[in-house]
Amino acid sequence: MKYLLVLIATVGLGACTTVGPMTYGPADAKGFGYEDTQIESDRHRITYRGSGDMPPEQVEDYALLRAGEITIAKGYDWFRVIGRDVSGEERGGVGIGAGFGTGSYGRRSSVGVGVGGDLGTVGGRTFYTARIEVLLGRGAPPDDGQYFDAREIIDTIGGRV
């Protein structure tokens, strides 16, 4: 019973710890937020790492918002996403396992048998990271419709931030 109480308290404390900001902004000391790299004058890679409370759609929206900001800051009008990846990683929580075994102590020889198993993790959170690569453009957007208007993205997604 004592071990069960310790387990419940540990999971409860783990759930209360702060994992990062829910707000939009540059990467903080823990790595949550955006980072961007200029590959060419009109090509950028943006990574947005979300906290454990952010759904993958929000993390991807924040990466698109950063792409819109870069587009306007560089004097361009629209951008095209030419590479996209959203991944999740579970972190934190308490691993729970169970096992039993037999053995012999003494002067006689014996055979020991042990069995164990992983019952999973309790209290973990999934942290999502969105990586996009964008190509910036000026003037009339392409006819194929595979582009984002930078000002529209800033108004739409930025208005929710």
N, C-alpha and C positions, 0 to 999 in steps of 0.2 A: 504494500500500500504506500509506503514511504517513497519508493521509486516512482510510482505512478504520479504522486504529487510533484516530485521533482521534475518529471517529464512535462507535466501540464504547465508548471511555472516556467520552464525553459521555453516551451513553444509560445506561451503568452508573451514573454519578454521579447522573443525574436520577432513576433508580429508587430510589436510596438516600436521597433527601432526605425529610425528614419533612413531611407535608402536613397534619397536624392530629391531634387526639386521637381515639382509638377509644372513648373513654368518654362516658357520658351526663353532661350538665351544661349550664349556661348558656353562651351564645356567648362565645368567647374573643376575643383581639385579632385573630385571623385570620378571625373570623366563624363558626367551626365550633361547633355546639351549638344550643340553643334560644333563641328570642326569642318573647315573647308580647305581645299588645296587647289591652286590654279595649275592646270596641266598645260594649257596653251592659253593664248590671250582670250579666246572665246570658248574655252572648255574648262569645266571645274568638276571636282569630286566633292560631294557633301556627305558627311556622316552625321547622323543624329542618334545619340544614345539616350534612350528614355529610362526613367526610373521604374521601379517595380510596379508602380500603380498606373502606368501608361499603356493603353491598348496599342497594338501594332499600327492601327489606322492613324492614331494621333501622332505617333513617332514618324510615320511616313509623311503626314501633312506638314509637320514641322521641318522636315528635310526639304519639301517643296517650297515652303515659305522662305527658307534661307536661300534657295535657288532664285526665287523672285527678287529678294533683296539684292543679291549679287548682280543679277541681270540689270536692274535699274541703276545701281551704283556704278556699273561699268559703262553705262550709256546705251544699253541694248533695250529691246522692246519685248522680246519673247524668248523662250527657251524650249528645247526639246530634250526629253529624258532619253539618253542613249544606252543607259545601263541602270539596272535597278535590282536591289536585293534587300529583303527584310528577313532578319533572323532573330530567334529568341534563345535565351540561355537561362536555365533555372539556377538560381543562387539562393543561398541561405537555407533556413529550415533545420530540422533535426532529423537525422537518419535513424530509422528504427530497424532493428534486426532481432532475430530470435535464433536460439540454438540450444542443443543439448548434446551431451557426450557421456561416455563411460570411460573408465580407466581403472588401473590397478596400482596400488602402492604397496610396496613390500618386497619380499625376496623372490616371489614367484614371477615368472614371465606371463604376460597376458597380451591380449589383443585389445586395442582401443578403437572405438567407433565414435565419430562425431558428425553431427548434421547441423547445418546452419542455413539461414536464409535472410535475404534483404526484404523487408516489408515496405520499403519506400521511404519517402521524405514527407515530413509534416511541417507546414509553415513556410515552405519555400515560395519564392516569387519568380515570375518570368520577366526578364529584362529584354526588351526588344531594341534592336539596332537597325536603322534604315541607312542604306548606302545608295546614293544615286550619282550618276555622272550625267552632266548636262552640257549641251551645246547651245551657246547664246546666239541670237540673231537680231538684226535690225530691219526696220521697214515692214513691208507686207509679210505676213506669216506664210508658211508653205500651204499649198492647196490641199495637201493630204489630211489636214486637221490634226496631225500628231504633234501638237505643240501646246504650250501653256502661255497665256498672256500674263506677263509678270505683274502688271498692275492689278489685274483681276485676282490673281492668287494672293497678293498682299491684302487686298480689300476683303476677300472672302475668308481666308484662313487667319490672316492677321486680325480681323474683326472678332474672331472667337478667342484670341489669346488673352 
